[in-house]
Amino acid sequence: MSDSLMVIISIFVAVILMFIFPLMSISDRNDDISQTMVQTQVSEFVDKISVAGKIRPSDYEAFAAAINAANGAPYDIEIEVQHLDDNLQAKVATVSKNLLGENARYSTFTSEIEDEMYPTTGPHAGEKVDYVLKKGDNVIVTVKNTSQTLAQLLRSAFYKITGQDTVQVAGSASSMVINTGKRDT
């Protein structure tokens, strides 16, 4: 009886060592590759925005397609543009834009940016419109996976250390806009 129990235990251990651990290793490596690809895409997209001074709908769509093709998992793309306030003098009479730390900023987020790039009303309804930025604006792009990867599922099953809210693949980049953009006509 004890010999057959030992055989069953040794078969179980052999299966884990031969199949499960290599699968976990390969899935972790796949997540590392996806992480590198996502971070590279985010950095290139932010650099393109910074140099062009605008977010082109075609660039945004290509970026979203490249990100979502990373490993077949959906990703959440968040864009924040921190605009340098043009009319600071109207708010405070003693402030100079040349003084360090005196600039005020206001933020625009993904939904507002998409509404301006893909307007449903107004003179450009149904068209794709560039989201124009000014020199000195800050652009922050953050991308996170929205579903669990195979590595997360395996770790969750074996170690019980990851939760549903844990993000495995993410990328973030920010840059200051160096050129004021103009709408393409």
N, C-alpha and C positions, 0 to 999 in steps of 0.2 A: 504494500500500500504506500509506504513512504517513498519507494523508488518511482512509482508512477506519479506521485505528487511532485517529486523533484524534476521529473521529465517535463511535466506540464509547466512548472515554473521556469525551467530553463528554456523551453520553447517560447514562452511569453517574453522573457528577457531578450532572447535572440531576435524576435520580431521587432521589439522596440529598438534595439540597437541597429538592426539592418534596414529598417524602413522608416520609422518615425523620426529618429534623430537626423538622418540625412534629409528627409522632407522638411523638417524645421530649419535646417541649415540653408537649404536651397531657397525656401520662402523668405528667410531673413535677408539673404543676398539679393533676392528680387526686390524687396522693399528698399534696400540700400541703393540699388540701381535706379529705382523709381524716384527716390529722394533726390539723388544727384540730378536726374533729368528735370524734375520739377523745379529745383532751385536754379538750375541753369536757364530754364525757360522764363522764370519769374525775373531773374536778373536781366536777361536780354530784353524783355518786354519793358521793364522800368527804364533801362538805358535808352531804348528807342523813344519812349515818351519824353524823357528828359532832353534829348537832343532835338526832337521834332517840335516840342512845345505844344503838343496836342495828342489826344488819344483818337486814333483813326478807328472807325468801326471795323474795317477790314483787318487791321492789326489785332484788335481785341478778339474778333472771331477766330482768327488763325491761332492766337494764343490759347483761347479756350479749347479749341479742337486739339491742339498739341498736348495740353495739360490732361484733358480727359482721355487721351489715347495712351497715357502713361502705362497703366496696367489694367485697363478696362474698368477701373473703378471711377465713380463720379467724384468730382472735386468741387469744393465751395471756393469761389473766387471773390475776394473782398478788395475793393479799391477805395482808398481815401485820398482826396486831394485837399491839402491844406493851402488855401489861397491867402496870399499876402494882401491885406486890406489896402485898397487904393485910397480911400478917403479917410485916413486916420486923423487928419487935421480937423475935420468937422466934429470929431468926437472929443478930442482933447486939444486945446489950443496951444499948449506949451510943448508939444512933442515934435521932434524932428525925426524923419525917416532915416537919417544918417547915424543916429545914436544906436549903439549896440543894445539890444534887449528892449527896444521901444516899439518894435513892430507887432501889430496885432494880426492874428490869423483866424480864419473861419474855415470849417471843413465841409466838404461835399463827399457823399458816400456813393457806393455802387449803384443803388437804385436811382438816385438822382442823375448820375452820370449816364446810365443806360437810357433814362427818359429823355435826356437831351440828345443823345446819339441816335436814338430811334423815336423821333417825335410822332405822336398820333394826332396832334392838332396843330394848327398854325400853318404858316406858309410852306414849311418843309415837311408836312405830314406825309408819312409813308416813305420818306427818303432817309438815307443814312447821312448823318451830319457829324463832322469832327467836333470833339470836345476840346475847345481851345484853352490853353493855359498861358500864364504870363511868366516871364523870367522871375525867379525867386519863389515860385510856388513849390510845395513839396508833394511828391507822389509816393504813396505807400501801397504796396500790393502784397496781400497775404493769401496763400492757397493752402487748403487743408483737405485731406481725404474725408469723405462723408460716410464711407462704409468700412467695415472691418476687412483687413487683408487676411490672406491665408496664414501668415505668420502670427497675426494677432489672435486668430481663431485657435491655432494650435497652442500658443502660449496660454490662452485663456482656458483651454481644455486640460492642459497638463499642469500648469503652475497656479492657476487661479489668481494671477497678479495683475491682469489687465482688465479694465472695465470697458463699457460701451463707449464712454466719452473720450477714451484715449486715442490720440491722433498719432498714427504711425508715419505717414508721409505728409510733409508740409514744407512750404517754402515761403520766404518773405524777403522783400527788398524795398529799399526806399532811395530816393534821389531828389535833389533840387533841380528844378527845371532851369536849363541854361539858355534857352532861346524862347522868345515869345512866339507863339504859334499864330498862324493865319489860316483861315478857312480856305480849302481848295475850291476853286470856282470853275 
